[in-house]
Amino acid sequence: MERKHRLDKSAYVGRVRVSYTVCSEERKPIFRDETVVNVFVNILKTITAKYNLTNWIYVFMPDHAHFVLEGNKDDSDSLKAMYMFKQKAGYWLKVNKPGCNMQKDFFDRIHRKDEDLVFQMFYIAQNPVRAGLVEKWEDYKHTGSVSVDLAVEMQSAGGLLK
């Protein structure tokens, strides 16, 4: 019997901020392909609009991706959005990149109310730096947001981010 690892669905509804991580199956480096990243960013745009979410940041590493989503309304549903993202992304991969798949599940973490958003964004943006792909997060071309001007949001933290 598989152990339940996700909170009740109601925990993801409303003005809730959640970090999500999705991985490619067998950790294949599918996000090195600019076309795949562009398609996935467009899927992210679609789902954030449909489910009334703000995407504070995304980072597409070679074999996984990170997103921070936050509900804008009381009926926003980031978990449904993530399932929709996975469904659309998985279908696109099946049709356009046979042999490349997403892992069945994904990781999530609901942010506490007192957590600093900019700190969380900075931590995620630093993934390519920690992996040795770039020296500064700003240089990694697969880091961005579909909802906000990421550079402005990150700059708001001042010296913490340099």
N, C-alpha and C positions, 0 to 999 in steps of 0.2 A: 504494500500500500504506500502510495506516494505521500510524503509529509507535506502538509499545507504550509507554505512559506510566505504567503501574501496576506495582508490584513483584509478585513471585510471590505467589500467593494465601496461601501458608503464612505470609507476613510479617504477616498480619492476624489470625492465629489465636493464641489464648492471652491472657495478661495484658498486652496491648498497648494503648496509648492512641493514638487517631487523631483528628485533626480532619478533618471533612468539610464541604464546601460544595456545595450543590445550587442550581441557578438555574432560574428559569422560562424557557421558550422565548421568545425575542425580548425578554427582560427585562421581561415584562409584570408589573405590580405586583399579582400575585394574592394576596400575603400582607397586603394592606391589608384584606382581607375576614376578619373575625373568625371566621366559620364555617370557612373554609379552614384557618386557623391551628389552630383547635380540633380539627378532624378530623386534621390532620397531627400534632399533639401526641399524640392518641390512637393513631395509627399508630406513632409513636415509642415510646410506652409498650408497645405490643404486641411490637414487635421487640426492645426491650431485654430484656423478660422472656423471650422465646423463645430468644434467643441469649446469655443470661447476661451482660449488659452493664450498666455504669453509664453513665448519661448525665449528665455533669458540668454541661453547659450547652447550651442551644439559644438561638438568636436568629433570629427570622423578620423579616428586612428586607423592604421592599416587594417586591423581585424576586428575592431569594435567601435561603437559610437556612444557618446554621452549626450544627454539632453537634460536641461532643467526646464520644467513646465510648471506654470502656475495658473490656476483658475481665475478668471476675471469676473465670474458671476456665480450665484449660489447653485446653479445647475451645471456648471462646468464639470467635465468628467475626464481627468487626465488618464485614468486607467483604460477607459473605452478608447480614448484617442491612441494610446499606445498599442492596444490590440489592433486598431484599424491601421496604424502605421505598419505594424508587423505584417498584417495581411496584404496590404498594397505592395510593400517592399518585397515580400516573399514571392508574390505573384509576378512582379516585374523581373525579379531574378530568374524565376523558373522559365519565363518566356525569352528573356534576353541574355542570360548568362547561365546556361545549363551547367549543372555541377556545382554551382555556387548557391548556397542557401544560408539562411539565418538560423541560429540556434532556436530551438523550439520555445524556450522561455526567455525571460529577461530579468534583470535585477532592478529593484527600485528602493528608494529611501525617502520617506516623507520627512520634510524639514520641520523642525520644531519652530514655533512662532518666534523665538528669540534668536534664531540663527541668523547670522549676517549673510545676506544674499551675495554681496560683492565678494566676500571671502570665499563662498562656495563657487562662484563663477571663476574666480582667480585660480582656485585649486584645480578645477576642471580644465581651464585654459592652459595650465602648466603641464598637462599630460604629455604633449609632444616634446616639451623641454626635458622632462624627466626621462623620456624614452630616447633622448639624444637625437631627435629628428630636426630640431632647430635650437637656436640659442635663446630666442625671445618668442613668447607666445604669439606676438603680433605677426611673426614671419610664417606661421603655419597656415597654409592656404585653405585648410579644411576646418577652420574655426570661425564661427559666426553666430548669427541669430536671425531668425525670420521675423522677429517682432520689434527689436530695439536696435539702436546704434550701439553695438558692443563696445567699440572704442570709447565712446562717451561714458557708458555705464562703468567700464573698468577704470577710466580716468577719475571717476568720482571718488575713488578710494585713495587717491593721492599717492603718497610715498609707499604705502603698503604693497603696491603692485609692481614696483620697479625693482 
